[in-house]
Amino acid sequence: MQASIFNLRVPLPGDDVFLMNTLTDAQIIVSSDVAALLDRGGDDSALDQEARQAFRQLEENGFLVPSRDHDRQGLNDYLAGVKSSRTELNVTVLTTLQCNFACDYCYQGDHGDYNKFADKMSLETAARIATWIEREMDRVNPEKFVLTFFGGEPLLNLPVLYYLAERLWQASERRRLPQMLTIITNGLLLTEAVVERLLPFGLRGVKITLDGDKETHDRMRPLRGGQGTFDRIIENIRRIAGRCKIAIGGNFDESSVESFPALLEFLRTQEFADQLVKVNFKPVVRPGQAQPLPGASRPSLAADGAGARTTLALTPVAADGSPLKPLNGTCMTSTGAGIGATCDSCDFLDDKMAFLRDETRRHGFPTPDGVHNGPCHVHHTHAHTIGPDGSLYACPGFTGEKGLSTGHVDDRLDPLRQAARQQFDRLSPWNACGDCAFIPVCAGGCIAASHATLGDMNTPACHKRAYESAVISLAHQSAGAS
């Protein structure tokens, strides 16, 4: 037996060590003596009974494996399982590429006549999309159906949004299939009436973007006429709070990142603070900013240690102290073909991401742990993004780039779409990552970010440093919950 290549360890105060295996998602806190068994390897024949029991528990949780080849095969099996999973049919529909905001980092950020030419879905196209999704429900036979409305600003096309929500709810009901509906919106048009209209059709929640405190947000996300939007969005949040789940997202760059603690302080004082189910901020990624494959890990996140003495019992924990949980998480992007892109797992401001994650927790808001970010939906066969004209894409980050459309709801598959589909089917950016321990939770990172910043989907836009920081934070959270 030998230590798994997917092991991570973080020294904790005292004599404890946090161990995590990213392939099995096992997370345990052990004494340094138990952690040293990983370095010993071999078999357990020469160990005393207590040490032998610890050795076997390490083996059962994937920390000890027969060989590197066993690890690599396990990774291949896991990624193949992710790709073929029929647990859910996940569809993101862009009702329109039009937007009422003029965010300078967005691909619609020309602030000119974009909306005159941007696609907007017709009811006729929506009907064809619904028919295609119903066929997919029958073909995939999933356990649940996840429907997300996105844009542009999806609420600029309410007739299509209402039509699809109701028709697909009815289709799901006939198949005894739970429909889980989410809207990603700038929040300006999000009213009580919209929420009430959608609640009967499985509305699970809304995600609203706030890019810093009032002054910064109004600078980063003005209306096309230049007016601020922060106050109206906050008022809309107040009015819908308690009616559905609310998540807050935000995009930061070097000029805005320092304003986010003030935003968190403001949110904490609001009457709806306890209604926010998730708060998560991510960097704006502009072409040329990604850094491929940096060097070694931080010293505080050890690969594997040394020495073996007496042993203590293993304590299985999750991030919140609950029993071990499966890997989860996705990479939801809003990238485009223009000057800017955003992604949950891009890390050109790794230190600031860690800082904001810690600040979010300090202010009492739930936030992702920064470790369980993927593999993203690009790697899921039964996850689709549908553009306003019915074109299919691997993820929202490619919507509007017709050369990267992987199909169409009317089943047309011209040579260009077929080539794009084959390109996405062959993606395996993790092959350039060697034996990096983060592959199972990263899979080479955000494909749309690699495309936008590096010009090659198969070149990882590496964010190892961000993952290392997140694991260290997760370790200390786990220690506090045990």
C-alpha positions in Angstrom: 0.0 0.0 0.0 1.1 3.6 -0.6 -0.3 7.1 0.0 -2.9 8.2 -2.6 -1.8 11.0 -5.0 -5.1 12.7 -4.1 -4.2 13.1 -0.4 -3.9 16.6 1.2 -2.8 17.3 4.7 -3.0 20.5 6.8 -1.2 20.7 10.2 -3.6 21.9 12.9 -2.8 23.5 16.3 -1.5 20.9 18.8 -0.7 17.5 17.5 -3.6 17.1 15.0 -3.5 16.9 11.2 -6.4 17.4 8.8 -6.4 14.8 6.0 -8.5 15.0 2.9 -8.7 12.8 -0.2 -10.2 14.7 -3.0 -11.2 11.5 -5.0 -13.2 9.9 -2.2 -13.9 13.2 -0.4 -12.9 11.6 2.9 -12.1 14.3 5.5 -10.6 13.2 8.8 -8.7 14.8 11.7 -6.0 12.5 13.1 -3.0 12.8 15.3 0.3 13.3 13.6 1.2 9.7 14.5 -1.7 8.4 12.4 -0.8 10.8 9.5 2.7 9.4 9.6 1.3 5.9 8.7 0.7 7.3 5.2 4.5 7.7 4.8 5.1 4.3 6.1 3.0 2.5 3.4 3.7 -1.2 2.9 1.3 -3.5 4.8 0.1 -3.5 8.4 1.7 -6.8 9.5 4.3 -5.1 11.7 1.8 -2.8 13.4 0.2 -3.2 16.8 -3.6 -3.7 17.0 -4.4 0.0 17.5 -2.1 1.1 14.6 -3.5 -1.7 12.4 -7.0 -0.4 12.9 -6.0 3.2 12.0 -4.1 1.8 9.0 -7.2 0.0 7.7 -9.4 3.0 8.2 -7.0 5.1 6.1 -7.2 2.4 3.5 -11.0 2.2 3.6 -11.3 6.0 3.1 -8.9 6.0 0.1 -5.9 7.5 1.8 -3.9 4.3 1.2 -4.1 2.6 -2.2 -2.4 -0.3 -3.9 -0.6 1.8 -6.5 -0.6 5.0 -8.5 -2.3 3.1 -11.3 -5.1 2.3 -9.0 -5.5 6.0 -8.2 -5.5 7.0 -11.9 -8.1 4.3 -12.7 -10.2 5.5 -9.9 -10.0 9.0 -11.3 -10.9 7.8 -14.8 -13.9 5.9 -13.4 -15.0 8.9 -11.3 -14.9 11.3 -14.3 -16.6 8.8 -16.5 -19.4 8.6 -13.9 -19.7 12.3 -13.8 -20.0 12.5 -17.5 -22.6 9.8 -17.9 -24.7 10.5 -14.7 -28.4 10.5 -15.2 -29.2 11.7 -11.7 -30.4 15.0 -13.1 -31.3 16.6 -16.4 -29.9 20.2 -16.0 -30.9 22.8 -18.6 -30.0 26.5 -18.6 -32.2 28.6 -20.9 -31.1 32.1 -22.0 -34.4 33.8 -22.7 -32.5 36.7 -24.2 -29.0 38.1 -24.6 -30.4 41.6 -24.1 -29.6 43.4 -20.9 -30.7 46.6 -19.2 -27.3 47.1 -17.4 -24.0 48.3 -18.8 -21.4 46.4 -16.8 -18.0 47.3 -18.2 -16.7 43.7 -17.8 -19.5 42.0 -19.6 -19.5 40.9 -23.2 -22.5 43.3 -23.7 -20.4 46.1 -22.2 -20.2 48.2 -25.4 -22.9 50.3 -23.8 -24.1 51.1 -27.3 -26.8 49.6 -29.5 -26.2 46.0 -28.4 -29.9 45.4 -27.5 -31.0 46.3 -31.0 -29.2 43.3 -32.3 -29.0 40.8 -29.4 -31.0 37.7 -29.6 -34.3 37.4 -27.8 -36.3 34.2 -27.7 -39.7 34.0 -29.4 -42.6 32.0 -28.0 -42.4 29.8 -31.1 -38.7 29.0 -30.4 -39.7 28.4 -26.7 -42.2 25.8 -27.8 -39.6 24.0 -29.8 -37.2 24.1 -26.8 -39.9 22.7 -24.5 -40.5 19.9 -26.9 -36.8 19.1 -27.0 -36.5 19.1 -23.2 -39.5 16.8 -22.9 -37.8 14.4 -25.3 -34.7 14.6 -23.1 -36.7 13.8 -20.0 -38.0 10.6 -21.6 -34.6 9.7 -23.1 -32.5 10.4 -19.9 -35.1 9.4 -17.4 -33.4 11.5 -14.6 -34.3 11.6 -11.0 -34.9 15.4 -11.1 -35.1 18.2 -13.6 -33.1 21.4 -12.9 -34.1 24.4 -14.9 -32.2 27.7 -14.8 -33.2 31.0 -16.5 -30.3 33.2 -17.4 -29.3 35.9 -19.9 -28.6 38.7 -20.7 -31.2 39.6 -18.2 -33.8 36.8 -18.3 -36.6 38.9 -16.8 -36.6 41.1 -19.9 -38.5 38.3 -21.6 -41.1 37.3 -19.1 -43.6 35.8 -21.6 -41.1 33.2 -22.6 -39.9 32.6 -19.1 -43.5 32.1 -17.8 -44.4 29.8 -20.7 -41.4 27.5 -20.3 -41.7 27.4 -16.5 -45.4 26.3 -16.7 -45.1 24.0 -19.6 -42.0 22.2 -18.3 -43.6 22.0 -14.8 -46.6 20.2 -16.4 -44.3 17.9 -18.3 -42.4 17.1 -15.1 -45.6 16.4 -13.2 -46.8 13.9 -15.9 -43.5 12.1 -15.4 -43.5 12.4 -11.6 -40.2 14.3 -12.0 -39.3 17.1 -9.5 -38.7 20.4 -11.3 -36.3 22.7 -9.5 -36.4 26.2 -11.0 -33.7 28.9 -10.5 -33.3 32.4 -11.9 -30.0 34.2 -12.2 -30.8 37.9 -12.5 -29.4 41.4 -11.9 -32.4 41.9 -9.6 -33.8 45.1 -11.1 -37.0 43.6 -12.4 -37.4 41.0 -9.7 -40.8 41.7 -8.1 -43.2 40.0 -5.8 -45.5 39.4 -8.8 -42.7 37.5 -10.6 -41.9 35.3 -7.6 -45.6 34.6 -6.9 -46.2 33.6 -10.5 -43.3 31.1 -10.5 -43.7 29.6 -7.1 -46.3 27.0 -8.2 -43.9 25.9 -10.9 -41.0 24.8 -8.6 -39.2 28.1 -8.1 -36.4 27.1 -5.8 -34.5 30.4 -5.5 -33.0 33.4 -7.2 -29.4 34.5 -7.5 -28.9 38.2 -7.5 -25.6 40.0 -8.3 -24.2 42.8 -6.1 -20.7 44.1 -7.1 -19.6 45.7 -3.8 -21.1 48.4 -1.7 -23.5 51.0 -3.1 -21.0 53.3 -4.5 -18.9 50.5 -6.1 -21.9 48.6 -7.4 -23.4 51.6 -9.0 -20.1 52.2 -10.8 -19.7 48.6 -11.9 -23.3 47.8 -12.7 -25.1 51.0 -13.9 -28.1 51.1 -16.2 -27.4 51.9 -19.8 -28.3 55.5 -19.1 -25.7 55.6 -16.3 -28.1 55.5 -13.3 -27.3 53.5 -10.2 -29.1 50.3 -9.5 -28.1 49.3 -5.9 -31.0 50.8 -4.0 -33.7 49.4 -6.2 -32.2 45.9 -6.1 -32.0 46.0 -2.3 -35.6 47.1 -2.1 -36.6 44.2 -4.4 -34.8 41.8 -2.2 -36.7 43.1 0.9 -40.0 42.6 -0.9 -39.3 39.0 -2.0 -37.5 37.9 1.2 -39.2 34.9 2.8 -41.0 34.0 -0.4 -38.2 32.1 -2.0 -34.5 31.3 -1.3 -32.1 34.2 -2.2 -28.4 33.8 -3.1 -26.1 36.8 -3.5 -23.3 36.7 -6.0 -20.8 39.3 -6.9 -17.9 40.0 -9.4 -14.8 41.8 -8.3 -11.6 43.2 -9.8 -8.6 45.1 -8.4 -10.6 48.3 -8.3 -13.6 46.9 -6.5 -12.5 44.1 -4.2 -11.9 46.3 -1.1 -15.5 47.4 -1.1 -17.0 43.9 -0.5 -16.5 43.9 3.3 -18.6 47.0 3.4 -21.3 45.3 1.4 -21.2 42.3 3.8 -21.5 44.7 6.8 -24.5 46.4 5.1 -26.2 43.0 4.3 -25.7 41.9 7.9 -27.8 44.8 9.1 -30.7 44.1 6.8 -33.9 42.4 8.0 -33.5 39.9 5.2 -30.0 38.8 6.3 -31.1 35.5 7.7 -32.9 34.7 4.4 -29.8 34.7 2.3 -28.9 31.0 1.7 -25.6 31.7 0.0 -23.2 34.6 -0.6 -20.3 34.0 -3.0 -18.0 36.4 -4.8 -15.7 35.7 -7.8 -13.2 37.6 -9.8 -13.7 39.1 -13.2 -11.4 37.3 -15.6 -10.1 39.3 -18.5 -8.2 37.8 -21.5 -4.6 37.2 -20.6 -5.0 37.1 -16.9 -5.1 33.4 -16.2 -1.9 31.7 -15.1 -1.4 28.2 -16.4 0.1 25.6 -14.1 2.0 27.4 -11.3 4.5 25.6 -9.2 4.4 23.8 -5.9 2.0 23.9 -3.0 2.3 26.3 -0.1 4.4 25.0 2.7 1.4 25.0 5.1 -0.5 22.5 2.9 1.7 19.4 3.1 1.7 16.6 0.5 2.8 13.9 3.0 4.8 14.0 6.2 7.1 11.6 8.1 7.6 9.5 11.2 5.3 7.0 13.0 4.8 6.6 16.8 1.7 5.7 18.7 -1.7 6.3 17.2 -5.0 8.0 18.1 -8.5 7.3 16.8 -9.6 8.7 13.5 -12.4 11.3 13.6 -14.4 11.5 10.3 -15.8 15.0 9.7 -17.2 17.1 6.9 -16.9 20.9 6.6 -19.8 21.4 8.9 -19.1 18.5 11.2 -21.6 16.3 9.6 -20.9 12.8 8.2 -18.8 12.4 5.1 -20.5 13.7 2.0 -20.1 13.1 -1.8 -18.3 15.5 -4.1 -20.5 18.2 -5.4 -20.5 21.4 -6.9 -20.6 23.1 -10.2 -18.8 25.9 -12.2 -21.6 28.4 -13.3 -20.1 31.0 -15.7 -21.4 34.1 -17.3 -18.6 34.4 -19.8 -18.9 35.7 -23.4 -17.1 36.6 -26.5 -16.1 40.1 -25.4 -13.8 41.8 -23.1 -14.5 40.1 -19.8 -15.5 36.8 -18.2 -16.4 35.4 -14.8 -16.2 32.0 -13.3 -16.6 30.5 -9.9 -13.3 28.6 -10.0 -11.0 31.2 -11.8 -8.3 32.4 -9.5 -6.3 35.4 -10.8 -7.0 37.0 -7.5 -6.5 33.9 -5.3 -5.6 35.8 -2.2 -8.6 38.1 -2.5 -10.9 35.1 -3.1 -9.7 33.6 0.2 -10.0 36.9 2.0 -13.6 37.4 0.8 -14.6 33.9 1.7 -13.3 34.4 5.2 -15.0 37.8 5.4 -18.3 36.3 4.3 -18.1 33.6 7.0 -17.1 36.2 9.6 -20.2 38.2 8.8 -22.3 35.0 9.4 -23.3 34.2 5.8 -23.1 30.7 4.2 -20.6 30.5 1.4 -19.1 27.7 -0.7 -16.0 26.1 0.8 -13.9 26.9 -2.3 -12.9 23.2 -2.6 -15.9 21.5 -4.1 -16.2 23.5 -7.3 -16.4 20.9 -10.0 -16.2 19.2 -12.3 -18.3 21.8 -14.0 -21.3 21.1 -16.3 -19.2 21.1 -19.4 -18.2 17.6 -18.4 -21.8 16.4 -17.8 -23.5 14.8 -20.8 -26.9 15.7 -19.5 -26.3 19.3 -18.7 -27.2 21.8 -21.5 -27.3 25.5 -22.2 -29.8 26.7 -24.8 -29.5 30.1 -26.5 -32.3 32.3 -27.5 -32.4 30.9 -31.0 -32.5 27.2 -29.8 -28.8 26.6 -30.3 -27.2 24.2 -27.8 -24.0 25.0 -25.9 -21.8 23.1 -23.4 -22.2 25.9 -20.9 -23.4 29.6 -20.7 -19.9 30.8 -21.2 -20.0 29.9 -24.9 -23.5 31.2 -25.6 -23.6 33.4 -28.6 -20.4 32.0 -30.1 -22.1 30.1 -32.9 -18.9 28.4 -33.9 -19.0 26.6 -30.5 -22.6 25.6 -30.6 -22.8 21.8 -30.1 -26.3 21.3 -31.6 -29.8 22.7 -31.9 -33.2 21.8 -30.5 -34.5 21.1 -34.0 -31.8 18.4 -34.2 -29.8 20.1 -37.0 -26.2 19.1 -36.8 -24.2 20.8 -39.5 -20.5 20.2 -39.8 -19.6 23.2 -37.6 -21.8 22.1 -34.8 -20.7 18.5 -35.1 -17.0 19.5 -34.9 -17.7 21.6 -31.8 -19.6 18.7 -30.2 -16.7 16.4 -30.8 -14.3 19.0 -29.5 -16.2 19.2 -26.2 -16.6 15.4 -26.0 -12.8 15.0 -26.2 -12.0 17.6 -23.6 -9.6 16.4 -20.9 -7.6 19.4 -19.6 -6.7 17.5 -16.5 -4.3 15.4 -18.5 -1.9 18.4 -18.4 -2.2 18.5 -14.6 0.0 15.5 -13.8 -0.7 14.0 -10.4 -2.2 17.2 -9.0 -4.3 16.2 -6.0 -7.1 18.7 -6.9 -8.1 17.1 -10.2 -11.2 15.4 -8.8 -12.6 18.7 -7.6 -11.3 20.9 -10.5 -11.0 18.7 -13.6 -8.6 21.3 -15.1 -10.7 24.3 -14.2 -13.2 26.4 -16.0 -13.2 25.6 -19.7 -14.8 28.9 -20.7 -12.0 30.8 -18.8 -9.3 28.7 -20.5 -10.9 29.5 -23.9 -11.2 33.3 -23.1 -7.9 33.8 -21.4 -5.6 31.2 -22.9 -7.2 30.5 -26.2 -7.2 26.7 -25.6 -9.9 24.7 -23.8 -7.5 21.9 -23.1 -5.0 24.1 -21.3 -5.9 24.4 -17.6 -6.3 27.9 -16.3 -4.7 26.7 -13.1 -6.0 27.9 -9.7 -4.1 25.5 -7.4 -3.2 28.3 -5.1 -6.9 29.2 -4.5 -7.7 25.5 -3.8 -4.8 25.3 -1.3 -6.0 28.3 0.6 -9.6 26.8 0.6 -8.4 23.5 1.9 -6.5 25.2 4.7 -9.7 27.1 5.6 -11.8 23.9 5.4 -9.3 22.2 7.7 -9.7 24.8 10.4 -13.5 24.8 10.0 -13.6 21.1 10.4 -11.4 21.3 13.5 -13.7 23.8 15.0 -16.7 21.6 14.3 -15.3 18.4 15.7 
